[in-house]
Amino acid sequence: MRIQIVTAMILLLTLVLLSSGCSILKKLTGNDYSDLESKKEELANFQPKDIVPAFSGDKKPPIKGKVVIVKKMGSGPAFLDRFSNGKFSEKPAGSDMVDLLIYPPEVYAKTPEEISTLIKIECDQKKGSDYYKAINGNSPSQRQEYNKEVCDVSVIDYKTQTLLAKVRKGDNFSPSTITVGKNGVGQESNGVTQVFKEISDYLTSFPLELMPGVRPTPGS
């Protein structure tokens, strides 16, 4: 009976607080980053105010402040690099589109308010054709259709909505090796892994510059 009375009093107090315009906040623990992860689709759709990058060619601006990396394959769901189910992975998993990048943990934003630089990786399959020959066999070369992964990488100053740099990876040449499926269309062998290796090399070539006063997030 006493427990029921206490529970009723708690519910009544909650209703009074909500009706008066008060907000009930839950403390963010050091390993719960669901607030940031809930914004992954919003971040994937974020558009800078300009379509022409401020830097081009070999010029690479320093990546300032904390970073969030959002990845999307075609019309599929968005993913935040190194985040899953509100948790942050200290070490990259290194498989396909999941956690292939190698920034140190303290560089990643853990809350929406911490984001200074947004990196968008937007990938899709591109169709093409070229001449291929079976590795084991004496059959003549023939033109073969294939699919390959192509990714656009955008580096954006999130605070000022400025597009700093943009590049396309995976679109320079035909795949050296393809695997032909039952549908007769070739798929680039290790294509996703290769294109993300190129992306990783590109992004880690940017100098990192943590803003003054920015300290690693507790729990990172």
Secondary structure, 3 states (H helix, E strand, C coil): CHHHHHHHHHHHHHHHHHHCCCCCCCCCCCCCCHHHHCCHHHHHCCCCCCCCCCCCCCCCCCEECEEEEEEEECCCCEEECCEECCEECCCCCCECCECCCCCCHHHECCCHHHEEEEEEEEEEEEEEEEEECCCCCCCCCEEEEEEEEEEEEEEEECCCCEEEEEEEECCCCCCCCEEECCCCCEEECCHHHHHHHHHHHHHCCCCEECCCCCCCCCCC
